[in-house]
Every structure is written in structure tokens, then in C-alpha cells.
Amino acid sequence: MEDIISLVGPRAAGKTTFGKKLAKRLGYEFIDLDIVMMEQLKSYGGIFGYSEKYGWSAYMDRLHYTLKKLFKELEGKKVILDLGGGTISSEFPQSEQNAHLVRRHSKICLVLPHEEDDKNVEVLVEREKERLRTNESPWAIGWSEKKVVKKVIKEYFDRLPNFKKYAHHNVYTADQSPRKVAKLLIKQLNID
């Protein structure tokens, strides 16, 4: 049985929703790395406040350190770890270090809405537009819808190759319940 399953994928792919369902189904603990980082950096105004003050490269250093520490703490525990979109796939060299670290300590599952890129982009853009309308995207506060759409599309195509490179398994969340997707991944992992 896998002790740690790490979920990767673009923002708005459904990692958190799926991860919580999978954790419940397996009786695993669920950890959202973005929440861990937000808590750790709250005195700086969270991830974005820290990044504004020290830069994204400094944030990625901090994230790498946190991941190393977290994997030591999680040794022997059964966990679903929801990684942020840029943790293993961003323009910063630390993301490759993170990818190797995560791959060494867990099974990596790439979460996407669909198998086809055009459908993924469509779903991710719609989800992020909705998050923008409801103020649920802290990274896009004050951004125009057009700017959000452009960033979502660019990040998707920039990061997808690394997601695919490091993932052990893929799951597709659109048109299926999180419960059914969890069942499919459990079968892939030979768990249960």
C-alpha cells in the first residue's frame, strides 16, 4: 500500500476536491501544501505577501525546505498530499528539486479534467473565471478576466510537460464524480 500519494496538476484541475474524497475513501490524512505554506507565512501576508517581499525564488526555497521537513514528519503515515500547481513544475530550478524529492517519497498522481488539452484549457479557464467572480483566487486579485485567462493557458502549456514527466499515474476528473475517480486511482495503485 502506498503511504503518501501526491497530487499535482494545474490550478483548478480538481486536486483538492478529488484529494479529500480519496483520503476519506482510503482512511488517509489529507494535507493541502498551499494551506501549510499559508499558515507558515501568515505573518508575511501569506504566500503572495512573502513572494512580494522576498521574490518567488525565495518562496520556492522556503517551499523546498518545507517539503523536506514535511516528508520526514510524514514517514510511516498514510497521506494524500495536495501540491500547489507550481511545486514541481514552474520556471524556477527549485521545482525540479521538489519533483525529485516528491517522487522519492511518494507516488505522484497528475490530476486533469480531461485527456485532451483543448478540453482541459476550456474547463480550467471557466473554473478560474468563476473563482475570479467569487473572489476565490487570491493570486488574481485585481486582475482582469482577460489577464487571468491568458495566465491559466500559459501556465497549463508551460507546466504540463513536467507534470507528465514526473507523474506515476494520471486521473481525469471531469464528467465523473470524485468518488468514481478515486476508485479508478485506487485500482491503478493496487490499493484495497
Phi, psi and omega per residue, in radians:
M1 nan 2.397 3.113
E2 -1.270 2.316 3.121
D3 -1.440 -0.735 -3.134
I4 -2.215 2.224 3.054
I5 -2.042 2.070 -3.127
S6 -1.757 2.299 3.135
L7 -1.782 2.250 3.098
V8 -2.215 2.861 3.114
G9 2.622 2.995 -3.132
P10 -1.180 2.779 3.073
R11 -1.039 2.504 3.116
A12 1.291 0.263 3.133
A13 -1.382 -0.328 -3.122
G14 1.876 0.288 -3.099
K15 -1.034 -0.804 -3.070
T16 -1.205 -0.836 3.127
T17 -1.026 -0.863 3.135
F18 -1.120 -0.774 -3.098
G19 -1.062 -0.725 3.117
K20 -1.129 -0.718 3.127
K21 -1.138 -0.759 3.139
L22 -1.118 -0.755 3.128
A23 -1.071 -0.774 3.128
K24 -1.081 -0.793 -3.110
R25 -1.064 -0.674 -3.094
L26 -1.597 -0.199 -3.057
G27 1.304 0.501 3.124
Y28 -1.671 2.801 2.983
E29 -1.351 2.550 3.071
F30 -1.932 2.244 3.105
I31 -2.246 2.215 3.075
D32 -1.759 1.949 -3.080
L33 -1.052 -0.610 3.094
D34 -1.062 -0.687 3.124
I35 -1.200 -0.697 3.072
V36 -1.010 -0.807 -3.112
M37 -1.198 -0.698 3.109
M38 -1.056 -0.755 3.131
E39 -1.121 -0.793 -3.126
Q40 -1.096 -0.563 -3.039
L41 -1.892 0.277 -3.047
K42 -1.084 -0.522 3.123
S43 -1.212 -0.255 3.089
Y44 -1.715 -0.004 -3.050
G45 1.588 0.400 3.109
G46 1.474 -2.912 -3.084
I47 -1.023 -0.797 -3.061
F48 -1.267 -0.616 3.067
G49 -1.125 -0.763 3.112
Y50 -1.098 -0.788 -3.119
S51 -1.130 -0.660 3.102
E52 -1.110 -0.704 -3.079
K53 -1.333 -0.747 -3.016
Y54 -1.972 -0.187 -3.126
G55 1.682 2.734 -3.105
W56 -1.185 -0.552 3.124
S57 -1.128 -0.714 3.089
A58 -1.133 -0.671 3.076
Y59 -1.080 -0.752 -3.139
M60 -1.115 -0.614 3.038
D61 -1.076 -0.791 -3.139
R62 -1.114 -0.718 3.111
L63 -1.088 -0.761 3.131
H64 -1.083 -0.802 3.105
Y65 -1.027 -0.774 -3.131
T66 -1.108 -0.736 3.110
L67 -1.067 -0.794 3.124
K68 -1.027 -0.801 3.139
K69 -1.129 -0.756 -3.116
L70 -1.082 -0.774 3.135
F71 -1.105 -0.603 3.064
K72 -1.127 -0.771 -3.135
E73 -1.160 -0.527 -3.062
L74 -1.557 -0.046 -3.109
E75 -0.922 2.191 3.126
G76 1.471 -0.095 3.128
K77 -1.677 2.745 3.117
K78 -1.802 2.002 -2.954
V79 -2.450 2.482 2.878
I80 -1.788 2.093 -3.077
L81 -1.943 1.965 3.135
D82 -1.543 1.866 -3.130
L83 -1.540 2.531 3.066
G84 -1.142 2.771 -3.064
G85 -0.970 -0.595 -3.084
G86 -1.692 0.026 -3.053
T87 -1.008 -0.821 -3.127
I88 -1.979 0.068 -3.067
S89 -2.613 1.472 3.064
S90 -2.542 -3.107 -3.105
E91 -1.361 -0.078 -3.091
F92 -1.600 2.461 -3.105
P93 -1.064 -0.456 3.138
Q94 -1.098 -0.444 -3.114
S95 -1.145 -0.598 3.081
E96 -1.216 -0.683 3.062
Q97 -1.079 -0.739 3.110
N98 -1.079 -0.736 -3.120
A99 -1.044 -0.789 3.133
H100 -1.141 -0.702 3.112
L101 -1.099 -0.837 -3.118
V102 -1.121 -0.737 -3.121
R103 -1.137 -0.593 3.141
R104 -1.223 -0.540 -3.018
H105 -1.878 -0.031 -3.080
S106 -2.760 2.973 2.938
K107 -1.607 2.287 -3.105
I108 -1.749 2.258 3.124
C109 -2.062 2.123 3.082
L110 -1.471 2.143 -3.136
V111 -1.846 2.111 3.104
L112 -2.364 2.681 3.077
P113 -1.144 -0.775 -3.042
H114 -2.397 2.999 3.027
E115 -1.398 -0.476 -3.071
E116 -1.609 2.363 -3.105
D117 -1.049 -0.778 -3.084
D118 -1.086 -0.680 3.101
K119 -1.203 -0.668 3.097
N120 -1.053 -0.847 -3.126
V121 -1.032 -0.777 3.137
E122 -1.018 -0.840 -3.125
V123 -1.153 -0.825 -3.114
L124 -1.085 -0.734 3.119
V125 -1.089 -0.821 -3.141
E126 -1.074 -0.743 3.130
R127 -1.120 -0.732 -3.139
E128 -1.240 -0.595 3.068
K129 -1.106 -0.711 3.103
E130 -1.142 -0.743 3.099
R131 -1.085 -0.653 3.112
L132 -1.123 -0.770 3.136
R133 -1.110 -0.555 -3.085
T134 -1.786 0.225 3.134
N135 0.987 0.660 3.127
E136 -1.798 0.177 3.124
S137 -2.074 1.553 -3.102
P138 -1.065 -0.481 -3.137
W139 -1.230 -0.326 -3.036
A140 -1.987 0.294 -3.134
I141 -1.041 2.227 3.130
G142 1.458 0.009 -3.132
W143 -1.511 2.653 3.019
S144 -1.375 2.784 3.100
E145 -1.050 -0.695 -3.131
K146 -1.062 -0.742 3.139
K147 -1.155 -0.695 3.107
V148 -1.094 -0.820 -3.127
V149 -1.033 -0.807 -3.134
K150 -1.046 -0.759 -3.128
K151 -1.168 -0.751 -3.138
V152 -1.046 -0.791 -3.119
I153 -1.153 -0.801 -3.135
K154 -1.077 -0.846 -3.133
E155 -1.065 -0.712 -3.118
Y156 -0.992 -0.927 -3.084
F157 -1.286 -0.512 3.088
D158 -1.231 -0.679 -3.000
R159 -1.640 -0.405 -3.062
L160 -0.961 -0.752 -3.135
P161 -0.995 -0.727 3.120
N162 -1.243 -0.660 3.071
F163 -0.985 -0.826 -3.120
K164 -1.166 -0.661 -3.120
K165 -1.073 -0.701 -3.019
Y166 -1.706 -0.277 -3.086
A167 -1.271 2.420 3.017
H168 -1.464 -0.566 -3.063
H169 -2.464 2.736 3.059
N170 -2.146 2.493 2.971
V171 -2.327 2.640 -3.095
Y172 -2.128 2.166 -2.928
T173 -1.704 -0.353 -3.080
A174 -1.288 2.619 3.079
D175 1.133 0.255 3.084
Q176 -2.497 2.646 3.080
S177 -1.281 2.635 3.072
P178 -0.973 -0.565 3.127
R179 -1.117 -0.755 3.136
K180 -1.174 -0.704 3.119
V181 -1.104 -0.734 3.102
A182 -1.044 -0.761 3.135
K183 -1.051 -0.726 3.129
L184 -1.125 -0.743 3.128
L185 -1.180 -0.705 3.123
I186 -1.016 -0.690 3.109
K187 -1.141 -0.778 3.117
Q188 -1.030 -0.697 -3.089
L189 -1.450 -0.094 -3.070
N190 1.001 0.747 3.116
I191 -1.757 2.496 3.069
D192 1.807 nan nan
